[in-house]
Amino acid sequence: MQNTNSIEFAGWRCRYGKRGSNLPTAKQVTVLAGLASGMTQKEIARKRGISPSTVKSTAEAMYCRLRAVRATDAVSKAIRRGWIAPLVLVLLISDMHHQAYRVRQPNRSRETTTFVRIARKFEGVIV
């Protein structure tokens, strides 16, 4: 019987075990959760209070352990193994307030503004 613990990091519930078990360590699983939430390695390092190179080496070790090529592959394999899982409650609350599908407003470019000004000039001239 394994001694499993769980922690929450970056909106993900993470299961971890002791070193040498089938589960990743707490440090490894928090790096995976940070990658799953879309954080960069520098952001993960800043939030955990460790060096970015430590995060990089931990991520690379997890890629090797999971036989993954990149972060998205490692995250999907970690989810399949049950190491990390999204906190469903957070997703439901954000969806109730319609924040999960926020639409970014388009920026007005200089060309659009110039075209509008030219059109307004011609509207005044043509009668």
Secondary structure, 3 states (H helix, E strand, C coil): CCCCEEEEECCEEEEECCCCCCCCCHHHHHHHHHHHCCCCHHHHHHHHCCCHHHHHHHHHHHHHHHCCCCHHHHHHHHHHHCCEEECHHHHHHHHHCCCCCCCCCCCCCHHHHHHHHHHHHHHHHCC
